[in-house]
């Protein structure tokens, strides 16, 4: 762990390396004023070029002011190619992961990465020490996903050392690009959620904001996707098989995480979570460098294990090996796979364990850091002034009850104090309007796995009930019941005894006035102000009261049913009995509601999405707390997504704008507008695009075996496979195009259609059957079309297997048309649409998510729009349910063509059947593919027409890049920092 990495100057004949290695990482609780330093020197024999190590070791205590040390460690000169080559050679020999005989590509990659990591650690340690010294407020971004992509090129790009490393590796017999391709993508995410989190970390570091990321270290990732004749197959990711040179395990930073057990009241009157299963979460740290800044922040990932004492040696020696390893396996599997299948109880339990592990370990770490920085006098009221916790979607929701548990049970705060601190610390980003994605957990499962947290959630739910009753009163019982049913955190759970009688309706009798109800209401209103701190301590009484209340309600219910039965014909009684026998709905914990109640801010991720959140998803909460709700339109980092992945375009931008400042200030991209019609710019623009397309041609040949032409339109849809994203509509449009081509003569089809390569990429979740059918269908269409000699290069259909960040970095710069065609109102934002626009790709899409804002920024004439709008969707679904929808003949024609067997013998009735009928699960075209299909294929005809005019198309492409400045994650992070986290930049001097 180097403090000063490279010597400066020198010739290849006298390679010389000096470095100091810091042996105490910043995860240590020891004072940073005490350091163990190691100095080492490496010389290469100029005659034999064989490495000889001449190492002088100096161990010393360095006691000095951190700011002085910081100035000395950060003032080193920029290393040149010679010293970098020396550093790489050093790591190849003295940080060995491979045999010493050869310097092949895998070894070259690891040695290069370790060399870069040395440089990062200098800034990494200095950054953290500066934060410790200043005790600044720090943001913590908790996410189940961080889709980082490869780190090597990004790191040396941010350090401005790409040229020096390329030269150094050339001296050592390798190309930088070839070495970089040895790095596997870190399998820590799946889609936009994880990619957004990674962009945010890049921007936080670049803008010098004090912040960390927290996630889990998944050993096998989501899965590695393989495409076979059967469609998608899944295999475990192997990204950690050879180790990860970017991470540093912090064996001194670990926390116990508990599951199961029970809760008891101790002699001190406090609730104690005892017994159960304990596992250990160990920290693995990954440095995140900023661009053109010394700031290097941290991504802390948790890996889980059991203690050695949990290994059952007796069982092992008795031959019961599986039993012996049971505790170890249960602990380790928590971090095996991202989003394990949850159709089984075991799968659900594992997912909930993952979420709690992330929350518990991270919050224990955050609290420990707050206490360390506070010194001897810890003031918990200062906690929200020093800590901001952002929950990226509902996965980290358990942060709320976990922080309360730590503050109450471990730090001795009262319920009122802990609740207030938590609400001021935590904030929530909503990423979806899909009901299935607004997580709900079984209350029974959570009670079993996290009994103390259920008690706390019940308290929070009771606080919410009190607020709802205070807001809406008790005069309108139906309204109150509706609001409670909609807003409560606990779904299908009886009201606490204090409030249960509020919703007991009077018996149906014209001679009886509801005076008793009014009296009970008045009593309840007096009880509302009572102290709730004692409720958990008296839980047994509450349970008895609740049971009593249930019995009372049941008796009333029986009387009501009897009265009603007397007025109904006898033949109706069997139906009533059947209704009474129907199973009770499950008791659930609504995590999204808990996020809204427990945090001080709720934000959507695009303007239209944030309005849907306020108007539909959380409308009642918005009316109750309008100031909580904000919009923070997503963004992507222009470093990775233009500067590093598209060097040809970057050079053009710098040349025509006149500065490279656009990398940090994307507003400067707007200056391109004045040159959009310039012939020289257009020529250079097309050349850069073709150069990128040539790289993709080679990639497709290597990955799929298909040959495609670089001189046709590259039409790309890459994203997670889901019905609402409507990859199905895209492939149905391609089928329609293919059918029409087949009906024409060669000359007519050539005149009618612009040649295209239609590319798809993305993973279908392993248990999402319909999504996997879509993947199978796309590949079947490709198999037929790509082998049709009469079509040739007029149409190709390519499914790119195992789509990830590195594949995106190839495809996006080469793209010319990109499809963002989700059902309006269902995509929260999207981020790939921003990346495509930045790289001069023209979008075809609906008015959904960030598409709305992209169209506004790039200009309506430079965006291909089709489809129903969000406010129309509910009416269109109602129309369908009523049997009033009349499908377009072209849509029916396509379905019939598919059923003819032209794409093989696979039975697609279930896939096509989802687009038919008017009601039923998996039927009735819920995502409105049939409704939007005519508009979609007509819009595609406009795409063909525009592409034929290459001057017009290039102008549209330039204006897309020029209009993309808003969609930098730098802008988004500035907004989070100012409006939600209340943190300020801290720049190392």
Secondary structure, DSSP 8 states (H G I E B T S, - for coil): -EEE-------GGG-EEEEEEE-S-TTSSS-TT--BEEEEEEEE-TTT--EEE-------B--S-HHHHHHHHT------HHHHHHHHHHHHHHS-SS-TT---HHHHHHHHHHHHHHHHHHHHHHHHHHHHHHT--EEEEE-S-------HHHHHHHTT-HHHHHHHHHHTT--HHHHHTTS----S--SHHHHHHHHHHHHHHHTTB-EEEEEE--SS-S-EEEEETTEEEEE---TTTT--TTEEEEEEEEEEEEES-EEEE-TTS-EEEESSEEEEEEEEEEEEE-TTSS-EEEEEEEEEE--GGGS-HHHHHTT-HHHHTHHHHHHHGGGT-TT---SSHHHHHHHHHHHHHHHHHHHHHHHHHHHHHHTT---GGGHHHHEEEEEESGGGTTHHHHHHHIIIIIT---HHHHHHHHHHHEEEE-----GGGS-EEEHHHHHHH-HHHHHHHHHHHHHHHHHHHHHH-SS-HHHHHHHHHHH-SEET----HHHHGGG----S-TT--THHHHHHHHHHHHHTTS--TTTGGGHHHHHHHHHHHHHHHHHHHHHHHHHHHHTS-GGGHHHHHHHHTS-----EEEHHHHHHHHSS-EEESSHHHHHHIIIIITHHHHHH-GGGEEE----B-HIIIIIIT-HHHHHHHHHHHSSSGGGT-GGGGGGGGGGTT-HHHHHHHHHHHHHHHHHHHHHHHHHH-----TTSEEEEEES---GGGTHHHHHHHHHHHHHHHHTS-HHHHHHH---EEEEEE----TT-HHHHHHHHHHHHHHHHHTT-TTTGGGEEEEEESS--HHHHHHHHHH-SEEEE---TT-----SHHHHHHHTT-EEEE-S-TTHHHHHHHH-GGGSEE-S--GGGHHHHHHHHHTT-----HHHHHHHHHHHTTTT-S---HHHHHTTSSSSSTT-TTTT-HHHHHHHHHHHHHHHHHHHHSHHHHHHHHHHHHHT-GGGBHHHHHHHHIIIII---B----
